[in-house]
């Protein structure tokens, strides 16, 4: 069961949404040693204490995240930051910080 779920609406094509998601996944692999793989239109990702899926569809991206015990206390903060980042990636809002 996911600790949190975020649904981000977007106007990207499926190809554009997949490219945006792949760019983020590649950066997360470098920054957080996170592994990822595509299964159809779903990006599965994981590392110790953090895993989930990003399901792409026409007009929306749904992220489900499962946190390990040590990160659950920070779930709200993580969810807020990830939500801002998703908005920036899928909507191109450069006024949002993506740290």
Secondary structure, 3 states (H helix, E strand, C coil): CCCEEEEEECCCCHHHHHHHHHHHHHHHHHHHCCEEEEECCEEEEEECCEEEEEEEECCEEEEEEEECHHHHHHHHHHHHHHHHHHHHHHHCCCCCCCC
